[in-house]
Amino acid sequence: MVDFSFRRMMAGTGGTAELSRALIIGGMNGTSNTYAAKKYKLEKPLGTHAHSWVLAFKDDGNAFEAYSAVYPHMASFLADTFDFLKKGMVAAIEEIKKLRKEGYNQLILIRDDSGDLAERSKIARAMLDAAGLKDVKLIASNDLDEYQIQSLKRIQDARLEVWGVGTRAVTPEDSLGCVYKETFKIDPYGKVIPVIKLSGNVSKSTLPGPKWDIRLINEKNQYEADVLIHDSQLQESETRLNYTFYDPFYRDLHTMVKGVASKLLQVKVMEKGEIIYDGPLEETLKIRENTLKNLSMLHEGHKRLENPHTYRVGLSKTLFEMREKMILGNK
């Protein structure tokens, strides 16, 4: 079991080493926290690259090849960026075979971070064994805790041998689950290239490309809904007050939302190294004033503690269709 909690810690950078040390003392076999490993003279840190590494390349194969070129002696591959079994595993097996031919016989891990971990591990294990890679181990992550691990091992008979535990080890049970993901890159010629991270769980698939958030205001001067639009729609959003509104998680759900006014939520704060924003940045009372103003514009149904109305956030048709096209293109 490995400590994967560094990016989920709420202690700030000053306290991360201590939390990782506590997890090691509690029985974990290693940590991905390089600072903690150095400070407390632990064994070399363990971990894999991020999804952003794969998204920076054309596909899994190119990403794994580049990673192996830099870290051939400690290569491990995160294989679920697009399609774990059909793409990630295939590319990882091909790259591991190359490393073995070059004489790198150390332990290599292949990580799955989404979907049905138990069933996918059985298929992945069979693929590795058929390829003659019985010494390669499968590592799982994805909000694991002791109950899920016990179920995967004893009930679901998962073919997993290493467990990466992060969020549930260091954050409260009701903590907000947020992850920073790459959604586009800019090539050397300045062209914006949208990228997408896919998942068997639609809520973990990212929204590609640069985006803006438009907040629609209804005739009662209340916030009606937020619409995420693609960058290409920014100019038209200045006068547009109605959108075909697609649910980000349920593809078949869409409706028309209308407002009598709208506002752009993103505000440029800095340009060429200079702060240009004239709103409250550090003045606590002014920030509170802004917070109370925003809360006053929510319908009372959104603010009640029991059974509140869900505030609607959806995708514009342009952004929805872009995501669908990229999902189909990666299958």
Buried (B, 14 or more C-beta within 10 A) or exposed (E): BBBBBBEBBEEEEEEBBBBBBBBBEEEBEBBBBBBBBEBBEBEEBBBBBBBBBBBBBEBBBEBBBBBBEEEBEBBBBBBBBBBBBEBBBBBBBBBBEEBBEEEBEEEBBBBBBBBBBBEBBBBBBEBBEEBEBEEBBBBBBBBBEEEBBEEBBEEBEBBBBBBBBBBBBBBEEEEEEEEEBBBBBEEEEEEEEBBBBBBBEEEBBBBBBEBBBBBBBBEEEBBBBBBBBBBEBBEEBEEBBEBBBBBBEEEEEBEEBEBEEBEEEEEEEEEEEEEEEEEEEEEEEEEEEEEEEEEEBBBEEBEEEEEEEEBBBBBBBBBBEBBEEBBEEBE
